[in-house]
Amino acid sequence: MMHFSKRQKPSGKALLWGLVGLVGTGDLTAEEEVLDLPSLRVVEYEIAEQAPVSTFSMPVSLLRYEPRVDLQRRSAGELQSDVSVRGSTFEAVGFVVGASPLFDPQTGHYFAEIPITTRMLTGPEVLVGAANARTGFNATTATVAYGWRPIEEGGEMTVFGGDNSTRGGSLYQGLVLAESESWGKWAVDGEVAFSRSDGARPQGDSSLDRYNVRLQHRNAGGQTDLFGGYQAKFFGWPNLYTPFSDRESENLQTTFLALNHVRDRLVGGDLEFAVSYRRNKDEYQFNRDNPTDDFQHETQVWSASWIGREEGGEWFIDHGGRVVWDEIESNSLTFGDFQSRSYQQFSFVPGVRGELGEEIDWEASAGVVAYRSDRDGGRVSPQTRLEWAHDRNEQRWTWHLEYSETSRFPAYTTLNSNPGGLFGGDANLGRELARNYEVGIKIQDADWALEGAVFWREDRDLADWVLVPGQVFRGAEPVDIDTLGIEIFYFRPFARGEVRLGYTFLDKDESYRRDEVIGSFYALNFPTHRATAGGDWYLHDRVVLRGDLEIRRQEDNPLREGRRSPVMAVVGLDVQPFEDHPLMVGLTVDNVFNVSFEEVPGTPGLPRQFLARASLTW
């Protein structure tokens, strides 16, 4: 059993929920009573209840109630989720693991297919604005970034079961192979996980398997990880992508291989580089009782990347590079003139810092990010940021102003689909552009932390999927959108827990090329108001209650049926029954109020579900 003082528990970094780079808040309480806290809570994630109710945990599980992230689920979030940040479309948000960009060139619906256990990853950081421009790849709004967690000796076995015949389990083991001052630390870890379920709705069954193995070397100079992972996923859901069939299904197999190295330099900056390979096979069935080979695809992506910073006293340089190749084999995406692409992206953002008097620290940077592919001429986008901080009444106040541009190239489904088919593409669509203007403040107190931001984003030539008269279902359509956003996040620990609050406001002004657009499935699928609340409460040294709550007011959408103002909540209870035994048991209830809400217009949401689990750690 692990022991933690209250200042250390329970969210690792003691961050604002949803903030990037906000370090611990110092002494959270004068009392230093030591609690025996549940082992499973010793993580760095920003949401309270991390256990899903339909399958094992995945990287996307940690995003559902993150206040910047609108996780638009088809069935369970772990089965299929579109990730929207600041009102973006699902393809405007990218993922990075270490230095490796993860994306699917066929469609952004598969961006979150990351076959890696959360046991191997640090908690996600949601990078927006200039941070997204420097770190992300082919992402115009945000990047969700994960890091590789150091391996420690130990393991965990979990079994779970719930309603709808849901059952499954996982087995994780970390082993230290050798450790010395001269050779450093060599370690290996691995996990196997599976789940089966009949589904919360008819034709909503699922079957998942995941296998992970990793070799790691650590020393004073950095960390190197060699990883291999495979995930097989089958699931069905009524009206999964269309309103015409309640018997749609997906069959996915995802392989990911990566070599990642982080070089830590106490003086002079840092550097992280990686090479990776991702293969994703997809078989979509419009009617699983009458299967065809109409929608079968296989994508492969190879990448070589680095992210770094050079420092020298009053100056610094942020730099990075991505070189990516992809190719696709498809039975349906044959209307474009290409089946492979290469991309290059390089960033160079120098900066200076100093002091203004004895009270104000400041930092300023300006540079460019250059984008290119072999299918278009590319673009060079400017980036600039000014940040200053000062202490006031034992609080740290930090302000920032920034302007950033980002650019991306559309997916194969957007470009190569039959214009008259079920999902109509447009081969004439080109590179998308987003300009982000932002002002923000961060206040760090000994007992709480607060962050706020106001942003204005201009999306130009954004590829949206819309419905127009005479169209079979949905088609790709360019749109220009101006978005005004306000974000406020608050974090406060207390004697036996912590609370996190978030609020976002979004307002959009859109201009499509055609006036006859009936409705938008993605670009205009957003909440005008969204409030989130989450926290932990230790009822006893070995009993913790956690929960997350979301209240939203959805923008009116003619493609959606049902309510626009749902109240969604998840509650979990974890208990360590025996003081000197590492057994943990828990119960999670999702959609506590049994609200019916179409997170994606036309696709039915999940009803209330229950899941019980037991875990043994060693």
C-alpha positions in Angstrom: 0.0 0.0 0.0 1.4 3.4 -0.9 1.3 6.3 1.5 0.8 9.9 0.5 0.5 13.2 2.5 -2.5 15.3 1.6 -0.3 17.8 -0.2 0.7 15.0 -2.6 -2.7 13.4 -3.2 -4.5 12.7 -5.3 -4.0 14.0 -8.9 -0.3 13.9 -9.2 0.4 17.3 -10.6 -2.4 19.1 -8.7 -3.3 20.9 -11.9 -6.2 23.0 -13.0 -8.5 20.6 -14.8 -7.8 21.2 -18.5 -4.8 23.5 -18.1 -1.5 23.0 -19.8 1.7 23.6 -17.8 0.2 24.8 -14.5 2.4 23.2 -11.8 1.5 22.3 -8.3 -0.2 24.8 -6.0 2.3 24.4 -3.2 1.0 23.8 0.4 -2.6 22.8 -0.1 -3.3 22.5 3.6 -1.4 23.1 6.8 -2.4 19.7 8.1 0.1 17.0 7.1 -1.9 13.9 8.2 -0.8 10.9 6.2 -3.7 8.9 4.6 -3.7 5.4 3.1 -5.2 6.4 -0.2 -6.4 3.9 -2.8 -3.6 2.9 -5.1 -5.5 3.3 -8.3 -5.8 7.1 -7.7 -2.1 7.7 -7.9 -2.2 9.1 -11.4 -1.9 12.4 -13.1 -5.2 12.6 -15.0 -7.5 15.6 -14.8 -10.9 14.0 -14.4 -12.3 12.4 -11.3 -13.9 9.1 -12.5 -11.5 7.4 -14.9 -13.1 3.9 -15.1 -15.4 3.5 -18.2 -18.5 1.3 -17.9 -18.5 -0.5 -21.3 -14.9 -1.8 -21.7 -11.3 -1.3 -20.4 -9.8 2.1 -20.0 -8.2 3.8 -23.1 -6.4 7.1 -23.6 -9.7 8.7 -24.8 -11.4 7.6 -21.5 -9.5 10.5 -19.8 -11.0 13.2 -21.9 -14.8 12.9 -21.5 -15.3 15.5 -18.8 -12.2 17.6 -19.5 -13.7 21.1 -19.7 -12.0 22.0 -23.0 -12.9 18.8 -24.7 -16.3 17.9 -26.0 -16.2 14.1 -26.5 -18.9 13.3 -29.1 -19.6 9.6 -28.7 -21.2 7.0 -30.9 -22.0 4.3 -28.4 -19.3 4.2 -25.6 -16.5 6.7 -25.9 -14.0 3.9 -26.0 -15.7 2.4 -29.1 -16.0 5.5 -31.3 -15.5 9.1 -30.3 -15.0 12.3 -32.2 -12.9 14.8 -30.2 -13.8 18.4 -30.4 -11.9 21.2 -28.7 -13.1 24.8 -28.5 -16.0 24.0 -30.9 -13.7 22.4 -33.5 -14.6 19.7 -36.0 -13.4 16.1 -35.2 -10.5 16.3 -37.7 -9.1 19.6 -36.3 -7.8 17.9 -33.1 -4.7 15.8 -33.3 -3.0 13.4 -31.0 0.7 13.1 -30.0 2.3 10.3 -27.9 5.8 11.3 -26.9 7.1 12.9 -30.1 5.1 10.8 -32.4 2.0 12.3 -34.2 -0.9 9.9 -34.3 -3.6 10.3 -37.0 -5.6 8.4 -39.5 -5.4 9.7 -43.1 -8.7 8.0 -44.0 -10.9 9.8 -41.5 -10.6 11.7 -38.2 -13.2 9.3 -36.7 -10.3 7.0 -36.0 -7.8 9.6 -34.6 -8.5 8.3 -31.0 -7.8 4.6 -32.0 -4.6 4.5 -29.8 -3.8 0.9 -28.8 -1.8 1.8 -25.7 -2.8 1.1 -22.1 -3.2 4.2 -19.9 -0.8 2.5 -17.5 2.1 3.3 -19.9 1.1 6.9 -20.5 1.2 10.2 -18.5 -2.0 12.2 -18.3 -3.2 14.1 -21.4 -2.4 17.7 -21.9 -4.7 19.7 -24.2 -2.6 22.1 -26.2 -4.3 25.0 -27.9 -3.2 28.2 -29.7 0.6 28.6 -30.1 1.4 25.4 -28.2 -0.7 23.4 -30.6 1.0 25.1 -33.6 4.4 24.1 -32.3 3.7 20.6 -31.1 0.8 19.3 -33.1 0.6 17.8 -36.6 -2.1 18.5 -39.2 -4.3 19.9 -36.4 -5.8 23.4 -36.7 -7.4 23.8 -33.2 -5.8 21.6 -30.6 -3.5 18.7 -29.9 -4.0 16.1 -27.1 -0.5 15.1 -25.9 0.5 12.1 -23.9 4.0 11.1 -22.6 5.6 7.8 -21.8 5.5 6.9 -18.1 8.5 5.5 -16.4 8.3 1.8 -15.6 8.3 0.7 -12.0 8.4 -2.8 -10.6 4.8 -4.1 -9.9 1.6 -5.1 -11.5 -2.2 -5.1 -11.4 -5.0 -7.5 -12.3 -8.5 -6.1 -12.8 -11.8 -7.9 -13.6 -15.1 -6.1 -14.2 -18.7 -6.8 -15.0 -21.9 -4.9 -15.5 -25.3 -4.8 -17.0 -25.9 -5.8 -20.6 -23.6 -8.8 -20.0 -20.6 -6.6 -19.9 -17.5 -8.4 -18.7 -13.7 -8.2 -19.1 -10.4 -7.7 -17.5 -6.8 -6.7 -17.8 -3.4 -7.9 -16.5 -0.4 -5.5 -16.3 3.1 -6.2 -15.2 6.2 -4.0 -14.9 9.6 -5.6 -14.4 13.0 -3.9 -13.7 15.6 -6.0 -15.5 18.7 -4.3 -14.4 19.8 -1.1 -12.6 23.2 0.5 -12.0 24.8 3.9 -12.0 26.9 3.1 -15.1 24.2 1.4 -17.2 21.1 3.1 -15.9 17.8 1.3 -15.5 16.5 -1.3 -17.9 12.8 -2.3 -17.5 10.0 -3.9 -19.4 6.2 -3.8 -19.0 3.3 -5.3 -20.8 -0.5 -5.6 -20.6 -3.3 -7.8 -22.0 -6.9 -6.6 -21.8 -10.3 -7.8 -23.2 -14.0 -7.0 -22.9 -17.3 -8.3 -24.2 -20.7 -6.8 -24.0 -24.2 -7.2 -25.5 -24.5 -3.4 -25.6 -26.8 -0.8 -23.9 -29.0 -0.8 -27.0 -30.1 -3.6 -29.5 -27.4 -4.1 -32.0 -24.9 -2.4 -29.7 -22.7 -5.3 -28.9 -18.9 -5.1 -28.7 -15.8 -7.3 -28.5 -12.3 -5.8 -27.8 -8.8 -7.2 -27.2 -5.6 -5.2 -26.7 -1.9 -6.4 -26.3 1.0 -4.1 -25.3 4.7 -4.6 -24.6 7.4 -2.0 -24.0 11.1 -2.0 -23.3 12.5 1.1 -21.5 16.0 2.4 -20.7 16.4 5.3 -18.2 19.5 7.2 -16.9 20.4 10.6 -15.8 20.4 11.8 -19.4 16.9 10.8 -20.4 14.5 8.0 -21.3 14.1 5.6 -24.3 11.0 3.6 -25.0 10.5 0.9 -27.6 6.8 0.0 -27.8 4.5 -2.4 -29.7 0.7 -2.5 -29.4 -2.2 -4.1 -31.2 -5.9 -3.6 -30.6 -8.9 -5.5 -32.2 -12.3 -3.9 -31.9 -15.7 -4.9 -33.2 -18.9 -3.0 -32.2 -22.3 -2.2 -33.5 -24.6 0.7 -32.9 -28.0 1.7 -34.3 -27.6 4.6 -36.8 -23.9 4.7 -36.2 -23.2 7.0 -39.1 -26.5 7.2 -41.0 -30.2 7.6 -40.0 -31.1 4.7 -42.4 -29.9 1.6 -40.6 -30.1 0.3 -37.0 -27.7 -2.5 -37.8 -24.4 -0.7 -38.6 -21.1 -2.0 -37.3 -17.4 -1.4 -37.4 -14.5 -3.9 -37.3 -11.1 -2.3 -36.6 -7.6 -3.6 -36.1 -5.0 -1.1 -35.1 -1.2 -1.7 -34.8 1.2 0.9 -33.4 5.0 0.6 -33.2 7.2 3.4 -31.8 10.8 4.2 -30.7 10.9 7.3 -28.6 13.8 9.1 -26.8 13.7 12.0 -24.4 17.0 13.8 -23.7 16.8 15.7 -20.4 19.4 18.5 -20.1 19.4 20.4 -16.9 21.2 23.3 -18.7 20.6 24.1 -22.3 17.1 22.8 -23.0 15.7 19.5 -23.9 15.0 17.3 -26.9 12.6 14.5 -27.8 12.5 12.5 -31.0 10.7 9.4 -32.3 10.0 7.2 -35.2 6.7 5.3 -35.5 4.5 3.2 -37.6 0.7 2.9 -37.5 -1.6 0.5 -39.4 -5.4 0.7 -39.2 -7.7 -1.7 -40.9 -11.4 -0.8 -41.0 -14.5 -2.7 -42.2 -17.7 -0.7 -42.0 -21.0 -2.4 -42.6 -24.1 -0.5 -43.4 -26.2 -3.6 -42.6 -24.3 -6.3 -40.7 -26.9 -8.9 -41.6 -26.1 -8.4 -45.3 -22.3 -7.7 -45.3 -20.5 -6.3 -48.3 -17.0 -5.2 -49.1 -18.1 -1.7 -50.1 -16.4 0.1 -47.2 -13.1 -1.7 -46.4 -9.9 0.4 -45.9 -6.4 -0.1 -44.7 -4.1 2.9 -43.9 -0.5 2.9 -43.1 1.5 5.9 -41.6 5.2 6.2 -41.1 6.7 9.2 -39.2 9.9 10.6 -37.9 9.7 13.6 -35.5 11.4 15.8 -33.0 10.4 18.4 -30.5 13.0 20.5 -28.7 14.1 23.7 -26.9 17.5 25.3 -26.8 18.1 27.7 -23.9 20.9 30.2 -23.1 20.2 32.6 -20.3 17.9 35.3 -21.6 17.1 33.5 -24.9 15.5 30.3 -26.0 14.4 28.6 -29.3 11.5 26.2 -29.6 11.9 24.0 -32.6 10.5 20.8 -34.1 10.0 18.8 -37.2 7.6 16.1 -38.6 8.2 14.0 -41.7 5.2 11.7 -42.3 4.2 9.3 -45.1 0.9 7.6 -45.6 -0.9 5.3 -48.0 -4.3 3.8 -48.3 -5.9 0.8 -49.8 -9.7 1.1 -50.2 -12.6 -0.5 -51.9 -14.5 2.8 -52.1 -12.2 5.8 -51.8 -11.2 5.7 -55.5 -12.6 9.0 -56.8 -9.4 11.0 -56.0 -6.3 11.0 -58.0 -4.0 9.8 -55.3 -3.6 6.9 -52.7 -0.5 8.1 -50.9 0.9 11.3 -49.5 3.9 12.8 -47.8 3.9 15.7 -45.3 6.6 17.9 -43.9 6.2 20.3 -41.0 8.9 22.4 -39.3 8.7 24.9 -36.5 11.2 27.6 -35.5 10.1 30.0 -32.7 12.9 31.9 -31.0 12.2 34.0 -27.9 13.7 36.2 -25.2 12.9 36.7 -21.5 13.8 39.1 -18.8 12.6 41.2 -15.8 10.9 44.5 -15.7 11.9 46.1 -12.4 11.9 43.7 -9.5 8.3 42.6 -9.8 7.5 41.5 -13.3 9.0 38.6 -15.3 8.3 38.5 -19.0 8.8 36.2 -22.0 8.2 37.0 -25.7 8.5 34.7 -28.7 7.9 35.0 -32.5 8.5 32.5 -35.3 7.0 30.4 -38.0 5.6 26.9 -38.6 6.0 25.7 -42.2 3.7 23.1 -43.7 4.0 21.2 -47.0 2.7 18.0 -48.6 3.4 16.5 -52.0 -0.3 17.2 -52.9 -0.3 21.0 -52.5 2.1 23.9 -52.2 2.1 24.2 -48.4 2.1 27.3 -46.2 4.2 29.2 -43.8 2.3 30.4 -40.7 3.5 33.0 -38.2 3.4 32.5 -34.4 3.8 35.0 -31.6 3.3 35.1 -27.9 3.9 37.5 -25.0 3.7 36.4 -21.4 4.3 38.3 -18.2 3.9 37.4 -14.5 4.1 39.1 -11.1 3.3 38.3 -7.5 0.4 39.9 -5.7 -0.7 39.2 -2.2 1.1 35.8 -2.1 -0.4 34.9 -5.5 1.2 34.4 -8.8 -0.6 36.2 -11.7 0.4 35.3 -15.2 -1.0 37.0 -18.3 -0.6 36.1 -22.0 -1.3 37.5 -25.4 -0.8 35.4 -28.5 -1.5 35.0 -32.2 -1.1 31.7 -34.1 -1.8 30.2 -37.4 -2.3 26.5 -38.2 -3.0 24.6 -41.3 -4.1 21.1 -42.3 -4.8 18.9 -45.3 -8.1 17.0 -45.6 -8.5 13.2 -45.1 -9.0 10.7 -47.9 -12.7 10.2 -47.1 -13.2 13.9 -47.6 -11.4 14.0 -50.9 -11.8 10.6 -52.5 -15.4 9.6 -51.6 -18.0 9.2 -54.4 -19.7 12.7 -54.6 -23.0 10.9 -55.1 -22.5 8.2 -52.5 -23.6 7.7 -48.9 -20.7 9.9 -47.8 -20.1 12.4 -50.6 -16.5 13.7 -51.0 -15.1 16.7 -52.8 -11.8 16.3 -54.6 -11.5 20.1 -55.0 -11.1 20.9 -51.3 -7.7 22.2 -50.4 -5.7 23.1 -47.4 -7.6 24.4 -44.3 -6.4 27.5 -42.4 -7.1 28.6 -38.8 -6.1 31.9 -37.2 -6.3 32.1 -33.4 -6.2 35.4 -31.4 -6.1 34.9 -27.6 -5.7 36.7 -24.3 -5.6 34.9 -21.0 -4.8 35.0 -17.3 -3.7 32.4 -14.7 -3.8 32.9 -11.0 -2.0 30.5 -8.6 -2.7 30.7 -4.9 -1.5 28.5 -2.1 -5.1 27.1 -1.8 -6.5 27.3 -5.3 -5.9 28.0 -8.9 -7.9 29.9 -11.6 -7.4 30.3 -15.3 -9.4 32.2 -17.9 -9.0 32.9 -21.6 -10.9 34.7 -24.4 -10.1 33.7 -28.0 -11.3 34.5 -31.5 -10.6 31.8 -34.2 -11.0 32.3 -37.9 -11.4 29.0 -39.8 -11.1 29.3 -43.6 -12.0 26.6 -46.1 -12.9 24.2 -43.3 -14.1 20.9 -44.5 -17.5 20.2 -42.9 -20.0 17.4 -43.5 -23.5 18.7 -44.2 -26.9 17.8 -45.6 -28.3 19.5 -48.7 -31.4 18.9 -50.8 -31.1 15.9 -53.1 -28.1 14.5 -51.3 -28.2 10.8 -50.2 -27.0 11.6 -46.7 -24.0 13.8 -46.0 -21.4 15.5 -48.1 -18.2 17.4 -47.7 -18.6 21.2 -47.9 -16.2 24.1 -47.3 -17.2 26.7 -44.8 -15.7 29.8 -43.3 -16.4 30.2 -39.5 -15.6 32.8 -37.0 -15.7 31.6 -33.4 -15.7 33.6 -30.2 -14.9 31.6 -27.1 -14.6 32.2 -23.3 -13.0 29.7 -20.9 -12.8 29.7 -17.1 -11.3 26.9 -15.1 -11.0 26.6 -11.3 -9.2 24.0 -9.0 -9.2 23.8 -5.3 -8.1 21.0 -2.9 -9.6 20.6 0.5 -8.8 18.5 3.6 -10.1 15.2 2.2 -10.4 15.7 -1.6 -10.4 18.3 -4.4 -12.9 20.0 -6.7 -12.5 21.2 -10.3 -14.9 23.5 -12.1 -15.0 24.6 -15.8 -17.1 26.8 -18.0 -16.9 27.5 -21.7 -18.9 29.8 -24.0 -18.9 29.5 -27.8 -20.5 31.6 -30.5 -20.1 31.0 -34.2 -20.7 33.0 -37.4 -20.6 30.6 -40.4 -20.6 31.2 -44.2 -21.1 28.2 -46.5 -20.5 28.3 -50.2 -24.1 27.1 -50.9 -27.2 28.7 -49.3 -29.1 25.4 -49.5 -27.2 23.7 -46.6 -29.9 22.2 -44.3 -27.7 21.3 -41.4 -24.1 20.6 -40.2 -23.1 17.3 -38.5 -19.8 18.6 -37.1 -18.8 22.3 -37.5 -22.1 23.5 -36.0 -22.5 20.6 -33.5 -21.3 22.5 -30.4 -22.6 23.8 -27.0 -23.1 27.5 -26.6 -22.8 27.1 -22.8 -21.0 24.1 -21.1 -20.3 23.8 -17.4 -18.4 21.0 -15.8 -17.7 20.0 -12.3 -15.7 17.1 -10.8 -14.0 16.0 -7.7 -13.0 13.5 -5.2 -14.2 13.1 -1.6 -12.4 10.7 0.8 -15.2 9.4 3.0 -12.7 7.3 4.8 -9.0 6.6 4.5 -9.9 3.6 2.3 -13.1 4.9 0.7 -13.3 7.5 -2.0 -16.3 8.9 -3.8 -15.7 10.6 -7.2 -17.9 12.2 -9.7 -18.0 14.3 -12.9 -21.0 16.5 -14.0 -21.7 18.3 -17.2 -24.5 20.8 -17.9 -24.7 22.2 -21.5 -26.9 24.2 -23.8 -26.5 22.9 -27.3 -26.7 25.1 -30.3 -29.9 24.4 -32.2 -29.4 21.8 -35.0 -32.1 20.6 -37.4 -30.4 17.3 -37.7 -30.7 16.5 -34.0 -33.8 15.1 -32.3 -34.6 15.4 -28.6 -33.3 17.7 -25.9 -30.7 20.4 -26.3 -29.9 21.0 -22.6 -28.9 17.6 -21.0 -27.4 17.1 -17.6 -24.8 14.3 -17.8 -23.1 12.7 -14.8 -20.9 9.8 -13.8 -20.3 8.7 -10.2 -17.8 6.1 -8.8 -17.1 4.6 -5.4 -13.8 2.8 -4.7 -13.2 0.9 -1.5 -10.1 -0.9 -0.1 -11.8 -3.5 2.1 -8.8 -4.6 4.1 -6.2 -2.2 5.6 -3.2 -4.5 4.9 -4.4 -6.0 1.6 -4.1 -4.4 -1.8 -7.5 -5.5 -3.0 -9.7 -2.6 -4.4 -13.4 -2.9 -5.3 -15.4 -0.3 -7.1 -18.7 0.6 -8.6 -19.3 3.2 -11.4 -22.7 4.5 -12.6 -22.7 6.4 -15.9 -25.4 8.7 -17.1 -26.8 8.8 -13.6 -30.0 10.7 -14.7 -30.6 8.4 -17.7 -30.6 11.4 -20.1 -31.3 10.8 -23.8 -29.0 13.1 -25.8 -27.6 12.7 -29.3 -24.0 13.7 -28.9 -23.7 13.4 -32.7 -26.9 14.5 -34.5 -28.9 11.4 -35.6 -27.0 8.9 -33.5 -28.8 7.7 -30.3 -26.9 8.2 -27.0 -26.1 5.8 -24.2 -28.6 5.1 -21.4 -27.7 4.7 -17.8 -25.2 1.9 -17.2 -23.5 0.2 -14.2 -20.1 -1.5 -13.8 -18.5 -3.2 -10.8 -14.8 -4.1 -10.7 -12.1 -5.6 -8.5 -8.4 -4.9 -8.7 -5.4 -6.5 -7.1 -2.0 -4.7 -7.2 1.4 -5.9 -6.2 
